[in-house]
Amino acid sequence: MRTFDSIIAAISGAAVLTTLALVPAAQAQQSERAVEEIIVTAQKRDEALTEIPMSVTVLSGDFLERVRADSFEDFVALIPGFSLESSTAGVNRITLRGINTGGVATTVGVYVNDVPFGSSSGLANAAVLSGNFDTFDVARIEVLRGPQGTLYGASALGGVMKYVTNAPDPEAFEARGEVSLESVEEGGTGYNFTGLVNVPVSDRVAVRASGFYRHDDGYIDSIGNNPIPSLTVPGVNVVEGTRVEEDINSVDVFGGRISALFNINEDVSLDLTAFAQNIESDASNVIDGDPLTVEPVGDFVRSRYHEDYTDIEYRVYSATLDWDLGGMALQSVTSYSTFDQDFQTDVAANTTLLGAPVAAVATLFFGDAATRPLSAVQRQVTNTDKLTQEFRLISPESETFEWLVGLYYTDEDSGIDPQSILAVEAGTDTLASDIPTLLEAALISTYEEYAVFANATWYVTPRFELSFGARASDNDQEASQTLQGALLGGSVNFEDANSSESPFTWSFSPRLQVNDNVSVYGRVATGYRPGGPNVIPAGAPPGTPGSYESDELTNYEVGIKADALGGILSFDAAAYFLDWEDVQLLAVVNGVGLNANGGTAESRGMEVSATLRPTDGLTLSFNSAYTDAELTQDTDPVVGGTDGDPLPFVPEWSFGLNGEYTWPVLGDAMAYVGANLGYVGDRTAGFGNRLPDGSLREADAYTTLNARAGIDFGSWSVELYGNNLGDEDGINDINTPGALPNGLIGLALIRPRTVGISVGARF
């Protein structure tokens, strides 16, 4: 077990704005190279980033567009302590500070403005379905590390990622657009279209609309190998080899947002927003890998018998009311959001479901042995409909005491319905119409929560303050499940299950402004994920839990934020210890997944960031994170974790470097060049993904280099860019053996080298 004494602090800066924001406004005027103070809403009121007693990273929308960071994969090199596990576009498990055990309930809350997105429960696969929103026309992304249970409630155990969009502006018309073309190594041509318009209807009313369409071409091939062995039954044919297809994993991401702002009078404003996004993936990013070396087998090749598409839809509708009551402010946020995932998985060779290749089982039971081999696919629909209402009363700014109190309500309906294994004609995706469904499951659940919360800051002296927070919640859940199919010989109906609980979270943060340039803070805070009911399968062993409890995490953190040279140099660092109890884990009993509590885990580490503007036009920023996250007790043997196992897909070391230089050319035009380097250290796979010697499979470290150069003429611009210029085979996920032929494992890789050109225009 390591201590903080073993942590080597590397000066770096994860996001330009994390440290640029440390420049006080008064000092910003002393140097042309200093930047303006950054105002954020991390604590649900407008505050200067430097005055928040916690570790917060801010990525501006302009910065995200310049470095072409439009999805979670791009954030890994920009946010300290952020890690990603993903094998398909839109199917992502995101982690902050290592808080991940591979369960099905998320540990990072994702928000669009003040709207929480996704399921709060552990019954709708929320952990791997985090909202991966496109970053076009966002004002900034705020990343709050450590548990945020007091202000953000359930499922903010490891932190919060908040997309803050650009609001309509009644004072100015704006319109702009951009077109990009790019080429990916091993693949073809991709393209991207974005556009927005802001229309002032009057001096009190404005409408803003934006849209985007991105096509990322595929780079993985299926090459017609690996016939599936049948069961040893005389006369049963083998299924033909895999398909012959190129660039199977193309992705289309498209959507848009429209907002209307009504400044009803000097005291009241109303924002109405509707957002839609679709992610349509033709296949996952998985390739064939060697189970012993954990290295690719072949060059971007996967053995695919059937399509494995994934279609995802996000819809978010919100109404935000701000009302100045003359001494305090009332804020109301009403939202309705939906999430839908529809996918098909190739299970022809899968031996983990039925103990033998599913296609062979289908042929054995139903096929014409002489002339008609069958194969199989899995199809599944997952959805969540979520209604939320939050009211907040906020005190006016004060030099002595500020407070915030609020009420929150959510009502959620989720379903994994249906989840089916279907017989198809071998070599096609055509359903075998005369063959009944092999297996089918449905899990329907509801989640309802009420909460009251409060936060306050007492300015004890002009330089010393104390912040407090608390939240009391009450949630009720229900779940029902059915399991049926020809291979079961009938149907199994489980008894309906329900649960309720009343968790409480709190936070305490002292902060000292040492001098005009340096502040230090401490923070102790708790967070939780809701427990819930389990649907118990028939024949489950005695003691199988009918419900699982909330898990709780306590964060102990100290940090420093500083600037020097009139804001030219800024620096912040945080050290933390996270104590995780009653960790929620996923277990499988008689083929049915159950949530359970098991043991404890810890994460300790340090994050450091810095930004330097040594001369006009030049910005250098750096970030680094050290994370030592591990189990501190054995899990249930079904889960497979042992005391001392690293938590899954969390690098011990990661860092990012970013630099950009701008200078005037051709009169008023500005030219620029920039690059960013990202390093992600070794990561271990899940607790059940082990080598024959008992050690966990491990993804090797990788380093990416992105670069860009362009000219901005004001009314139009042009840019050349390249991502992953070293063409690194970085691994984002490691599948367990059993789903691919010949005992191979699936390796999900980052996007190969991509180069492109973009042209933009403003009106």
N, C-alpha and C positions, 0 to 999 in steps of 0.2 A: 504494500500500500504506500502510495507516495504522499508527501506533504507539500505545502506551498513552498518550502525551502528548495524543493527540487524543480520548481517551475522556472524556466529560463524565459524572461520577458524579452520578446523581440518587438522593437518599435515597428508598428505598422498601423494601417488605417483602413478599416473595412469599407467605409463608404465616405465619399468626399464630404458629405454634409455632417457626418458624425462629429468631426473635429472642426470643420469650418464654422460650425454653428457656435463654437466656443468663443467667438469674438464679440465682446460687448459692443453695443451700437456706438457708444462714445468713442471707443478706440478705433472702430472701423473707419471713422473720419480721418484718422491720423495717417492712413496709408492707403494708396490706391489699390494695393494688393490685398488688403483685408476685405472680408466679405461681410454681408449683412447678417444680423442675428436671425436665427431660424426660430420661427414660431410653430409649435406643434400642438396637437390635441390628445397626446398620449394619456393624460389624466382627465380627459373629457371636459377640459376648459383650455382656452388659449394660453400657452405659457412658453417662455423662452426655453429652448432645449437645454441650455446650460444650467437652468435652475431646477431641473427635474432630478430628484435623488434616486435614480436608478439608471441602469445601462440601457440606452436607447440608440438605435441606429436609424438615420434618416437618409433615404435615397430620393433625390429630387427627380421629378418627371423629366426635366431637361437632361439630367445626367443619364437616366435610364435610356432615353432615346438615343443619346450620343453614343453610348457603349452597346446599344442594341440588346439590352437586357429585357426580354419580354416574357420570361417564364422562370419557374423555380430553378431549372438547371443553370441559368445565367446568374442567379443570386449567390451560388455557393462561394464564389471568389469575392463577393462584395459585402457579405454580412458575417461578422465574427460569430463563431459557434453555430452557424447554420449548416445543417447536413441534409442530404436528400437520398432517398431510396425509391427508385422508379424504374419500371420496365416498359411502360406504355404512356404515351402522351395523355395527360389528364389523370393518370392513376399514380398518385405520388404520396409518399410518406415523408413529411417534413419534420425536422427535429431541431430544437434549440438547446444548447448546453448538454446534449447527450441524452435527453429524457426520452427514451425509446426502449421498449421491450418486445416490440413486434405484435402488440395486441391490436384490437379492432376499434378502440376508441381513441380519438385524436388527442394529442398532448399540446398542440399549438392551435390557438383560436385564430380564424381568418375572418376579417371584417372588411366590408365595403362601406367606407365612411363609418357610421355608427351602427351598421347592420351586421349582426352575426350571421355567418353562412355555414350551412352544413348541420348534420345531426349532432345533438348533444349527448346521445346515448351510445352504448357499446353494441347496438343491435343493427346498425345500418352501414357498417364498413367505413365509418367516417375517417378512420386513421389513414386509409390509403386513397381517400377521395377528397383531399383538401382542395379548396377552390383555387385553381391555378389561373388567375385572371390575367388577361392581357394588360400591358402597362401603357398603352397608348392613351394620351390625354388624361393622365393622372397628375395631380400636383406633386405628390410624393408618396412614398411608402414608409411607414413608421414601424419599426421592429422593436418590440418591448421584450427584453429577455427576463427570465426568471418568472415564477408564478405571478399571475395577475388576477388572482381570485377575487379581490375586493371590488374592483371596478368592472371586470369582464366576466366573472363568474365561472361556470362550468367549462371544462376542457381548455382552460388557459393555463394548464399545469406547467408547461415549459415556457410559455410566453404567448405573445400575440403578434400577428402580422396584419397591419391595417393599411388598406389601399384608400388614400384620400384623393378624391377626384376633383378636377377643376370645376368650380361652380360657374353658372351663367353670370355674365357681367353686363349690367344695364348701361355701362358708360362707354363701351366701345364695340364696334363691329370687328369680327375676326374671322378669317377663313384661311385654311391651309391644307395642303395635301402632300403626299409623298408616294413615289413608286420605286420599288426595288426589284432587281433581278440578281440571282445568285446561283452558283454551281457548287454542289457538294461532292466531295471525293467519293468514288465508287457509285455515284448516283447521277442524277440529271439536274434539270433547272428548276429552281424554286422562284417564287415571286411574292411580293407583299404590296398591298395598297392600304393607305390610311388617309383619312380626311376628316375635317371638322369645320363647323361653322357656329359662330356665336352671334346672335341677332338681338340687339336691344329693341324691344317692342315699344317701350316708353322709358321715362327716367326711373320707373319703379319696376318694370317687368322685362325679363330677358329669357331667351330660350337658347340652349346650347345642345347641339347634336354632333355625335362623332361615330365613325364606323371604321372597321378594319377587316381585312381579309388576308390571310397568310397561307401560302402553300409551301410546305417543306417537303422536298422530294425525298423518296426512299433511297436506301443505300445497302439493303440486305437482300440477298438472293436465295431462292430455294432451287436446288440443282438436281432434283430427281434421283435421290439415293434412298437407301434404308427401307427396304420392304419390311412390313410389320410381321414378325413371326406369329403364327397362329398357335392356339393350344394344340397339344399333341393328340389330335383326333384324326383318324384316317379319313381322307377325302376332303378335309376342310382346306380351302384355298387360302393362300396368304394374300393380304391386301397389297396392291401395287405400291411402288415407291412414291416418294414425295413429289410434289409438283415441280415443274420447271417454270420459274417465274423470276423476274428481275425487279429490284427496287420495290419490295413488297410493303415496306413500312412508311409509305407516304402519309402525311398528316395535313389536314386542312383545319385552320382555326379562324373563325369569323364571328362577327357580332357587332354590337353598337350600343350606344347609350343616348338617351334624350332626357334633358332636365329643363324644368321651368322654374324660375325664381320670381316670386311675387313679394316685393317689399310693400306690404299693405299700407303701412304708415311708418312713422319714425321708430315705432316700438315693436312692430310685429312683422315677421317675414316667414314665408312658407316656400319650401323647396320640394318639388315633386320630381321623382327620378324613376326611370324604367331602364333596365339593363338586360341585355341578352348576349350570351356567348355559346357557341357550339365548338366542340373539339371532335373531329372525325378522323380516326386513325385506321388505316387499312390493315395494320398489323402491329405487334409489339416490336420493341427494339432489341429483342432477345436473339442471340446467335448461339450456335453449338459450342460448348466448352468441355474441356477435359476435366473429369471429376477429381483427378489427383493433383494436377498442376494448376488448376483454375486459370487456364489460358485458353484463348480461342482455338477452335479446331477449324482450320481453313480460314479464308479471308472473307469476313462478313457473310457467313453462310448459316442457314438454319434449315433443319429438316421439317418441312411443313406439308402436311397431308390435306389440310382444310384451311379455309379462311379463319383468321383470328382477329376480327375487326372489333373496335370499341367506339361507340358513339355516345358523347356526353353533352348534356344541355344544362346551362345555368340560366336562371331567370331571377331577377331581383327587382322588386318594386318597393319604393319607400316614399314616405311623407315626413318631412322634418319641419317642425314649427319652432321658431325662436321668438320669445315674447319678453321684452324688457318691462318688468313690473315696477320699475322705479325704486331700486334698493336691492333687488334680486332679479334673476332671470329664470324663466321657465322654458325648458326644452322638452319637446315631445318627439319621439322617433317611433313611427309605425312602419312595419315592414311585412311583406309577404314574399317568400322566396321558394323556389323549387329547384331540385336537383334530380336529374334522370341519367342513368347509365344503362345502356343496352349493349351487351357484348356477346361474342361467340368465341369459344376457345377450342382449339384443336386438341382432342383427347384421344386420338386414335391409338397412340402409343403409351398412354398413361397407365402406369402400373400402380399408382398410389391410391387410386379410387377403388379398384376391385381386385387388386392383387395380381392381375394379368392384364395384358393390353386390352383396353375396352373394346376395340374393334374385333379382337379375336373372341371375346366373350359374346358380343352381339352375333357374330357369325355362328358360333357354336350353338347358341340357343335358338336362333331364328333364321339363319341363312340357308339357302340351298347349297349344300356342300359342293356340288359339282359345278354349278354355273354362276353362283351369285354370292360373292363375299360382301359383307357389310362393313361399314365403318361407323364412327360416332363423333359427335360434337357436343359440347356443353354450351347452353345458352342461358343467359341470366339478365334480369331487369332489376335494378336497384334504384329506389327513389326516396326522396324526402320532401315533404311539403311543410313549410315552417312559417308560423305567424308569430310576430313579436311586437311587444309594446313596452316602451321605456319612457318614464317621466323623470326629469331631473330639475331640482331647484338649486341654483348656483348663486352664491353670495357675490357681491361686488368686490372688486380689487381692494385690498386693505394692506396696510403696513403692520398690522397686528394679528389679525385672525381671518382666515378664509375657509369656507366650507362648501360642501356639495352633498346633497342627499337625493336618493332616487328610489324608484320602484321599477321592477322588471317582471315581465310575464312572457312565457313562450308556450306555444301549443304545436306539437310536431307529430306528424303521421309519416311513418316510414315503412317500406316494404322491400324485401328481397323475394320477389314474386313475379314470374316463376324462376326457379333454378333447376334446369332440366338437363338430362343426358339423353340425347336423341339418336336413333339409328339413322344413318344416311347411306345412300348408295356409294360403294367404294369408289374413290377417285373424284367424287363430286360433293357438293353441299346440298344435294336434293334429298329431302326427307324420304325415307322408306315408308310410303303411305300405308302399307299393310302391316307394319311393325309397330306395336304399341310403344309408348314412352318407356324408356328403360328405367330411369329414375327421375323423380320430380320432388322438389321441396319448396315450401313457401313459409316465410317468416314475416308476420305482420306485427308491428309494434307502435305504441304511442308513448309520448313523453310530454308531461305538463309540469311547468315549474313557475313558482312565485318567488320573488326575492326582494329584499330591501337592503340598501347599501348606503354607506356614507364615507366621506373622506374629508379631512380637515388639515390645515396647516397653521401652526402657531408660531409667529415670528417673535421668539423670546427676546432677541436683541436685533439690531439692524444687520448682524452678521450670522446669527444662529437661529435655526428654525427646527421645529419638530412636526413631522407629518404622521397622521394616523389614518387607518382605514379599516372597515369592517363590513361584512356581508353575511346575512342570514338567508338561507334558501330552504325551500321545501319542494320536493319533486315526487310525482307519482308516475309509475310506468306500468304498462300492460303489454303482454306478448302472447301470440298464438302461433303454432307451427303444425304443418302437416308434412308427411313424407309418404310417397307412394311410387309405384312403378312396377313394370313387369318382372324385373329382376328381384323385387321384394315379394312378389306373389300376392300383392294387395296393397292396402294403405295402412298407415300408422297415424293416428291422431293423438297429439300430445295434449295434456291438460293445459288450459290457459294459465299463464303465470303472471304475477304482479308483484310490485315492490314499491316502497316509499321510504324516504329518508329526509333528514333535515341537516345538511352540512353547514358549518360556520367557518369562515375564513377571515383573516386579519392581516394587517401590515403595520410596521412602525419604521420610520425613516428619519434619523437626525441628519442635518446638513449644516456645515460650517463654511462660510465664505472667509477663507484665511486672509486674503487680500483681494484687490481688484482683479487679479489675474488667476487666482487659484481657489478652488473649492474642493472640499472632501465630503463624503457622505457615507453613511452606513444604512443597511436595509435588512430587516427581517420580515419575511412575508410567507404566507401559506397559499396553496392552491389545491384543487381537487378535480377529479373526474367523477361523474355520478356513477353510483352502482346501478344495479338493475336486476330484473328477473332472469332466470334460466329456464328454458323449456327442457325438461328432463326426458331423455330417450328411454324407451322401454328396455328393461334389463340392465339399467345403470347400476353400478355397484353401490352398496350402502354408503351413505355419507356424501354422495354427489350433491353439491350445494344447489338448493332451489333458487338462490339469488347470490349476487356478489356485491361486496361493499364498495363504497368510495375508496379510492386510494388518495393519499395526501402527501404533499411535498412541502418541505420547509426550506426556505432559501435564506442563507446568511451571506451577506455581500458587503464589501467595502470598495469604494471607488474614489478616483480623483479626476477632476477636469481642470485643465489649465490652458492658458495661452501666453504667448510672449511676442515681443517685437511688434507691438501694436496690432496683434492678430495675424501676423505673417506666419507664425508657427502656432499650431494648436495640438493638444494632446489629451487623450483620456485613457484611463485604464480601470479595470474592475477585476477583483478576485472574489471567488464565490465558493461556497460549499452547499450542496443540495442533499438533503436527507429525505429519502423516498420510502414510505411505509405502505404496507398492504398493497403491493404492486399488482395491478390488474394484468392478468396473463390469459392467453388463449389456450384452451385444452380441447382435445377431441375425445369424446366418449361414445363408443359404438357408432362411429362415423358421423356424429353430430358435434358441431363446434359449440363449446360452452365457455363463458367467461368465469374466471376464478381469481381469488386473491392468493398471492404467494410470496411471502418473504419481503426482503428489503433490498434497496440499491442505493448507491451514492454516486454523485458526480462532483468533482472538484476541478477548478481550472482558473484560467486567467484570460482576459481579452484586452488587447492593447490596440489603440489606433492613433494615428497622427497625420497631420496635413501640413505641408510646407509650401509657401508661395515665395520662393527666393527672389524672383524678379517679375516684372510686369508680364503677364501672359503665360507664365509657367506655373502649373499646379502639380504637386507630387503628393500622393496619399498612399498610406500603407495600412494594412490590418493584419492581425494575427490572433489566433486562439489556440490555447492549450486545453484539452479536455481529457480528464481521466475519469471515465464513467464505467461502473462495474456492478455486478450483483454482489451483495454481501451475505446472501443466504442461498442455499439450493432451492430451486423451484420444484414443483411437482414433477416426478419422473416423466410424465406424459409430455410436459413442456420441454424438458431436456436441458435446463440451465443449471449450472453449478456455481457455487460460491467462488468469486473471482473472475467469472466470465466477463469480458468486456460487453457493454451494451451494444446492440447490433447497429452496424453501419454508422459508427461515430468515429471520425478520425481523431487520433491523439493530437496531431498537429495540422493546422491549416493556415494559410496566409494568402493575402492578395496585395498586389502592387499596382498602382495606377498612376499614369503620368500623361499630361496634355500640355501642349504649347500652342498658343494662338498669337498671330501677328497680323498687322494691316497690310493689305496688298491692293493694287489696282484702285486706289482711291479709298472708298469707304468699305470695301470688302474685307472680310476677315478670313484668313487661312488658318488651318489647324492640323496638327498631327497628334496622335495619341496611341497609347497601348496600355493593356492591362494583363498582368501575369497572375495566374491562380495556381495554388498548390493544395492538393488534398492528400492527406496521409493514408496509410494502410487502414482498412476497416474490416472487421469481422462480420460474417453472415449471422443469421439467426441461430438460436440455441440448438435447434434440431438439425442444423446443416453442418455435419461434421465429417472429417476425413476418417479413414479406417483406424488411424492411431488415436482417435478421440478428440483431436484438436479441431477447432472451428475453421471452416473454410475462410479464406481471407482475400479481399480485393487489394491489389497492389496500389501504391501511391501513384498519382499522376499529376502532371503540370500542363496547364494550357496557356497559350499566348494568343491574345487578340490584338489587332491593330486597326487603325483607321486614319484617313487623311481626307481633307475636303476644303471647300471654299464656300463661305456664306456671303452672298451678294445682297442680303436683305430681303429682296422680293423672290429670290430663288437661290437654291443651293445644290451642290453636287458632292458626293462622297464615295470613296473607294474603301472597302473594309474586308477584313479577313478574320475568321474565328477559328480557334484551334489550329493555328498555323503549323504547329508541330505534328499534327495528325495523330494525337495521342489516343490510345485505346482505353480510355478511362472507364472503369466499371461502375455502374450505378446500382446494380442489383445482382444477386446470385440466387438462382432458383435451386431448390433441392432436387436431387436425382429422382427420376421416375416419370417425368412428363415427356422426355425426349427418347428416341431410340438408342439402343446400345449402351444404356447407362449414362449417357451424356447429361451434363447439366446445362442450364440456360444462363447465359451471361448477358446482361443488358448494358450496352455501351453508350457513352456520350456521342454526340453528333461528330462525325469526322470533319476534316478540314473543309471549310466553306468560305468562298470568296464571292464578293458581289459589288454592285454599284447601285447607288440610289440617287434620285433627283427629287427635290422638293420645291414647292412654290407657296408663297404667301400673298394674300389679297387684302 
